[in-house]
Amino acid sequence: MQRDQVRKQAISERFDRLSFERTRWQDKAGYYYEDQRRYLRFLVPEGLNILEVGCGLGDQLSALKPKRGFGIDLSAAMIKQAAVRHPELEFRAIDIDELDTKDTFDVVLLLDVIGHLLDVESTFKKLRRFCKPHTRVILVYYNFLWEPVLRLAERWGLKMPQQQQNWLSPADIRNLLRLADFEIVKTQNRFLVPKKVPVIASFANRYVISLPGLNRICLAQYVVARTRGQQPAQDYSVSIVVPCRNEKGNIEGAIARVPSFGTRQEFIFVDGRSQDGTVQEIERLARHYPDKEIKVLVQDGKGKGDAVRKGFAAATGDILMILDADLTMPPEDLPKFYEAIVKGQGELIIGSRLVYPMEQKAMQLLNLIGNKFFSMAFTWLLDERIKDTLCGTKVLFRRDYERIAANRWYFGDFDPFGDFDLLFGASKLNLKILEVPIRYQERTYGTTNINRFQHGWLLLKMTVYGFFRLKAV
């Protein structure tokens, strides 16, 4: 322990000496830091409570425009300059081991810091004191493949000199986070060309980095993680939103086949101007099942996406669920989704129809091929394994949906289906997406409202749109 204190003191004194030249070194690497700020602003919405460990001069923390920004650093000289540069933020010269605040934060940042930590696992464990269930820890560290290049840059005076530091692989980081009871939500590699070369650097650092293979040799590696096991054990009320259009024969099954779970259930049917008496059937069943909360809304817009947004806006439950009225996803499986979200295993729970064998006529061959293609495309796009993007059943807390809705301006009203509004929004907010396998069943009443070619073209356009809004940032 005494040896560690001596080492920390040496680190503190070294950065004190470097503090007077820190601005000059940052200016030399200005292109790198500007890219880092741009991507951090993508990851972190404005107006949050943010803790930065190893904040240096506090410039990156300030760029995020936090509601409360709190930076700590071992170097008292760095902290003194940071307080002058950013008087609107809080700074303390203190080690994470000695930080005694009981406050928790929405985001914890460690930017280019873990290479200097004496015990990375111990630091990660200490961070849990400052985390809530929705807190996101964002790490930025150098790709160990770049060590020889960066050492050479230091020798040539192109980069601030560093002493020996940890060069950790992605597998090392994942393992250390797991040991501290964190799980990774998102990873992203960035920055292929470290100097500003007109046209070439911008193109490479925003587009080429997404190519398989080249992505692995980027300079900066970003990890977004969340705590595990902090979801309080309790029951929640549930709103089940059922978009429907000409589904009269399926309405009773959508009510009667849903098991009892949660403290309260409400069914919200959103009708797309049916011609087969669907609305009248819902009203009849509301009288027939007086013990159940059943509401019916009629769309003034078009499409399932509009129906989902209308239903969610009217919902009063803690947890929001989408159940397609065709009942090809068995209503009996909804408790699986409820259990997964209540246990905190994920924050957007989606169904997957492509795990178990499905009934013979449940999905036509072209639809199956399209689903598998978009599965691969969205796994790459969201940096998250997504086996089935088009299963209608999706579940999330209302509080998280409200955050997605508040940030909808970033994507705009682009999604006629409703699925991708949630998937893109969840990815943008770094929510943990989890799939629950279900057995896909054949429709027993009515006909599908899906036009495979028209809708397939729309999905392809949304994939391209998502690339520019989620990848090329």
URLINKA-V464440 format. One record per pair of residues at least 12 apart in sequence whose ideal C-beta (glycine too) atoms are under 7 Angstrom apart, sorted by the first residue. I is the first residue (numbers start at 1). J is the second residue. D is the distance in Angstrom with one decimal. If there is no record, write none. Layout:
((I,J,D) (I,J,D))
This chain:
((4,118,5.6) (7,118,5.8) (8,74,6.3) (8,95,6.3) (8,118,6.8) (11,74,5.8) (11,116,6.2) (12,74,4.2) (12,75,5.6) (14,163,6.7) (15,74,6.6) (15,75,3.7) (15,78,5.9) (16,75,5.2) (16,76,6.6) (16,77,4.1) (18,160,6.5) (19,75,5.9) (19,77,3.9) (19,78,4.8) (19,81,6.1) (22,56,6.6) (22,57,5.8) (22,78,6.9) (25,160,3.9) (28,158,6.6) (29,159,6.6) (31,195,6.4) (31,196,4.3) (32,191,6.5) (32,194,6.1) (35,190,6.7) (35,191,5.7) (35,205,6.3) (36,60,6.6) (36,140,6.6) (36,220,6.9) (37,60,6.1) (37,63,4.6) (39,190,6.1) (39,222,6.8) (39,473,6.4) (40,60,6.4) (40,64,6.1) (41,63,6.8) (41,64,6.5) (42,473,4.8) (43,138,6.2) (43,224,6.6) (43,430,6.6) (44,64,5.1) (44,107,5.5) (45,407,6.4) (46,64,7.0) (46,65,4.4) (47,67,4.8) (48,66,5.7) (48,67,6.0) (48,106,4.0) (48,107,5.5) (49,66,6.5) (49,67,5.7) (49,68,4.5) (49,105,4.8) (49,106,4.9) (50,64,6.1) (50,66,4.3) (50,69,5.3) (50,105,6.1) (50,106,6.7) (50,107,4.6) (50,109,6.5) (51,70,5.0) (51,105,4.3) (51,108,4.9) (51,130,5.7) (52,71,4.6) (52,109,4.2) (53,72,5.9) (53,96,5.7) (53,108,6.9) (53,109,6.9) (53,110,5.1) (53,113,6.1) (54,73,5.7) (54,110,6.3) (54,113,3.6) (55,71,3.0) (55,72,6.4) (55,73,5.2) (55,82,6.3) (55,91,6.8) (56,73,6.2) (56,78,5.4) (57,78,6.2) (57,81,5.5) (57,82,5.0) (57,85,5.9) (58,71,5.0) (58,82,3.7) (58,85,6.2) (58,86,4.7) (58,89,5.8) (58,91,6.3) (60,111,5.8) (61,89,6.2) (61,109,7.0) (62,86,4.5) (62,89,6.1) (69,89,4.0) (69,90,6.8) (70,90,4.6) (71,89,6.3) (71,91,4.8) (72,92,5.2) (72,94,5.3) (72,96,6.8) (72,99,6.2) (73,93,6.3) (74,95,6.0) (75,93,6.8) (76,93,3.9) (79,91,4.7) (79,92,6.7) (79,93,4.2) (96,123,5.8) (96,126,5.3) (97,126,6.5) (103,130,6.9) (104,130,5.5) (104,131,6.3) (104,132,4.8) (104,135,6.8) (105,130,5.4) (105,135,6.2) (106,135,6.0) (107,135,6.9) (107,136,5.4) (107,138,6.4) (108,127,5.6) (108,130,6.1) (108,131,6.8) (108,135,6.5) (108,137,4.7) (109,138,5.3) (110,139,5.1) (111,140,4.6) (112,140,5.7) (112,141,6.6) (114,139,6.3) (114,141,5.2) (114,166,6.4) (114,168,6.8) (115,141,6.3) (115,142,6.7) (115,165,3.6) (115,166,4.9) (115,167,7.0) (116,165,5.6) (117,166,6.8) (120,166,6.6) (120,176,5.2) (121,176,5.0) (121,179,5.2) (121,180,6.0) (124,176,6.0) (124,177,6.1) (124,180,3.5) (124,182,6.4) (125,180,4.5) (128,180,6.9) (128,181,6.7) (128,227,6.0) (131,227,4.9) (133,227,6.7) (133,230,4.5) (133,231,5.4) (133,344,6.4) (135,226,6.9) (135,227,6.6) (136,224,5.5) (136,226,5.9) (136,430,5.1) (137,182,6.4) (137,225,4.7) (138,222,7.0) (138,224,5.5) (139,173,6.9) (139,223,4.4) (140,220,5.9) (140,222,5.5) (141,168,6.6) (141,221,5.7) (142,219,6.4) (142,220,6.8) (143,218,6.2) (143,219,5.8) (143,221,5.5) (144,167,4.0) (144,168,6.6) (144,169,5.7) (145,217,5.9) (146,219,5.3) (147,167,5.3) (170,187,6.9) (170,221,6.5) (173,223,6.0) (177,225,5.3) (181,227,6.4) (181,228,5.0) (181,229,6.2) (182,225,4.3) (182,226,6.7) (182,227,5.9) (182,228,6.6) (183,225,6.4) (183,226,6.2) (183,228,5.2) (184,223,5.9) (184,225,5.2) (185,224,4.8) (185,225,6.2) (185,226,5.5) (185,430,5.2) (185,432,5.2) (186,224,4.2) (186,383,5.2) (186,384,7.0) (186,430,5.7) (187,222,6.7) (187,223,5.4) (187,383,6.0) (188,222,4.5) (188,383,6.2) (189,209,6.6) (189,215,5.0) (189,216,6.7) (189,218,3.8) (189,221,5.4) (190,205,7.0) (190,209,6.0) (190,218,5.5) (190,220,4.9) (190,222,6.4) (191,205,5.7) (191,218,5.5) (191,219,4.3) (191,220,4.6) (192,204,4.7) (192,205,5.7) (192,208,6.0) (192,209,5.2) (192,214,6.7) (192,218,5.4) (193,205,5.9) (194,219,5.8) (206,472,4.8) (207,472,5.5) (210,471,5.1) (224,430,4.7) (226,432,6.2) (230,344,6.8) (231,343,6.3) (231,344,2.7) (235,262,5.8) (235,263,4.8) (236,262,5.7) (236,263,6.5) (236,318,3.8) (236,319,5.1) (236,342,6.5) (237,262,5.8) (237,263,5.1) (237,264,4.1) (237,317,4.3) (237,318,4.9) (238,262,4.1) (238,265,5.1) (238,317,4.7) (238,319,4.9) (238,321,6.2) (238,338,6.7) (239,266,5.1) (239,268,6.0) (239,315,3.5) (239,316,6.4) (239,317,3.4) (239,320,5.3) (239,321,6.9) (240,258,6.6) (240,265,6.5) (240,267,5.2) (240,268,7.0) (240,321,4.8) (240,323,5.4) (241,268,4.9) (241,270,6.5) (241,308,6.3) (241,311,3.4) (241,312,6.3) (241,315,6.5) (241,320,6.6) (241,321,6.7) (241,322,5.4) (242,254,5.4) (242,267,6.5) (242,268,6.9) (242,269,4.9) (242,323,5.1) (242,325,5.2) (243,270,5.1) (243,272,7.0) (243,304,5.0) (243,307,3.7) (243,308,6.1) (243,311,7.0) (243,325,6.5) (244,269,5.7) (244,270,7.0) (244,271,5.6) (244,274,6.9) (244,278,5.7) (244,325,3.7) (245,271,6.8) (245,272,3.7) (245,274,5.4) (245,449,5.9) (246,274,4.8) (246,275,6.1) (246,276,4.7) (246,278,6.3) (246,446,5.6) (247,278,5.5) (247,325,4.0) (247,326,6.7) (247,445,7.0) (247,446,5.6) (248,276,4.7) (248,277,5.2) (248,278,4.7) (248,281,4.7) (249,445,3.2) (249,446,6.5) (250,325,5.2) (250,326,6.3) (250,327,5.1) (250,445,5.1) (250,446,6.8) (251,278,6.5) (251,281,4.9) (251,282,5.6) (251,285,6.1) (252,285,5.8) (253,327,5.3) (253,331,6.8) (254,323,6.2) (254,325,6.0) (254,327,6.3) (254,331,6.1) (255,267,6.0) (255,285,5.9) (255,289,6.1) (255,292,6.4) (255,294,6.8) (257,331,4.1) (257,332,5.8) (258,331,4.6) (258,334,5.8) (259,332,6.2) (259,335,5.5) (261,335,4.8) (261,338,5.1) (262,319,7.0) (262,338,6.3) (264,317,7.0) (265,293,6.8) (266,293,3.9) (266,295,6.8) (266,316,6.5) (266,317,6.0) (267,292,6.5) (267,293,6.6) (267,294,4.8) (267,295,7.0) (268,295,4.9) (268,297,6.6) (268,311,4.7) (268,314,5.8) (268,315,6.1) (269,282,4.9) (269,295,7.0) (269,296,4.8) (270,297,4.8) (270,299,6.1) (270,307,4.0) (270,310,5.3) (270,311,4.5) (271,296,6.4) (271,298,5.1) (271,299,6.6) (272,299,5.1) (272,307,6.1) (273,298,6.8) (273,299,6.6) (279,296,6.0) (279,298,6.7) (282,294,6.8) (282,296,4.5) (283,296,6.4) (295,314,6.9) (297,310,5.8) (297,311,6.7) (297,314,6.2) (303,416,4.1) (304,417,5.4) (304,418,5.0) (305,415,4.9) (305,416,5.0) (305,417,5.4) (305,418,3.7) (305,421,6.1) (308,322,6.0) (308,418,3.7) (312,401,5.8) (315,398,6.5) (317,398,6.6) (318,397,6.5) (318,398,5.9) (319,338,6.8) (319,341,6.2) (319,395,6.5) (319,397,5.8) (319,398,6.9) (320,395,7.0) (320,396,5.9) (320,398,5.4) (320,401,5.6) (321,334,6.4) (321,337,6.6) (321,395,4.8) (322,392,5.9) (322,393,5.9) (322,394,5.0) (323,393,6.3) (324,392,3.7) (324,393,6.9) (326,443,5.0) (326,446,6.9) (328,362,6.1) (328,440,5.7) (328,441,5.2) (328,443,5.7) (329,351,5.6) (329,391,6.6) (329,392,6.5) (329,393,4.9) (329,438,5.4) (330,438,6.6) (330,439,6.7) (330,441,6.2) (333,438,5.0) (336,436,5.2) (337,349,4.8) (337,393,6.7) (337,395,4.3) (337,436,5.6) (340,434,5.9) (340,436,5.9) (341,395,5.6) (341,397,6.9) (345,434,5.6) (346,432,4.8) (346,433,6.2) (346,434,2.7) (347,396,6.4) (347,400,5.8) (347,426,7.0) (347,431,4.0) (347,432,4.8) (348,394,6.6) (348,396,4.9) (348,422,6.3) (348,426,4.2) (348,431,5.2) (348,433,4.9) (349,395,4.2) (349,434,5.3) (349,436,5.9) (350,391,6.2) (350,393,6.9) (350,394,5.0) (350,433,6.6) (350,435,5.6) (351,388,6.8) (351,391,3.8) (351,393,3.9) (351,436,5.8) (351,438,4.8) (352,387,4.8) (352,388,4.2) (352,391,6.1) (352,435,4.2) (352,436,6.7) (352,437,5.0) (352,438,6.8) (353,388,5.3) (353,391,5.1) (353,438,6.2) (353,440,3.8) (354,371,6.3) (354,375,6.9) (354,387,5.3) (354,388,4.8) (355,387,6.8) (355,437,3.7) (356,437,6.0) (356,439,4.8) (358,439,6.8) (358,440,3.9) (359,440,6.9) (359,441,5.3) (359,442,4.3) (361,442,4.8) (362,440,4.7) (362,441,5.9) (362,442,4.7) (363,440,6.4) (366,452,5.7) (367,452,5.8) (370,452,6.8) (370,456,5.4) (371,388,6.2) (371,390,5.7) (374,389,5.1) (374,390,6.9) (374,459,5.8) (374,463,7.0) (375,387,5.3) (375,388,6.2) (375,389,6.2) (377,463,5.0) (381,463,6.5) (381,466,5.2) (381,467,6.3) (381,470,6.1) (381,471,6.5) (382,423,6.7) (382,427,4.7) (382,470,7.0) (384,427,7.0) (384,433,5.2) (386,433,6.9) (387,435,5.8) (388,435,6.9) (389,419,6.5) (389,423,6.7) (390,419,6.4) (394,419,6.7) (394,422,5.5) (400,431,6.1) (403,429,5.7) (404,422,6.6) (404,425,3.5) (404,426,6.6) (404,429,6.5) (407,425,6.4) (407,428,6.2) (407,429,6.6) (408,425,6.8) (410,428,6.3) (410,469,6.9) (411,424,5.5) (411,469,5.8) (414,462,6.7) (414,465,6.2) (415,462,6.7) (416,458,6.6) (420,462,5.4) (424,466,5.8) (424,470,6.6) (427,470,6.1) (428,470,7.0))
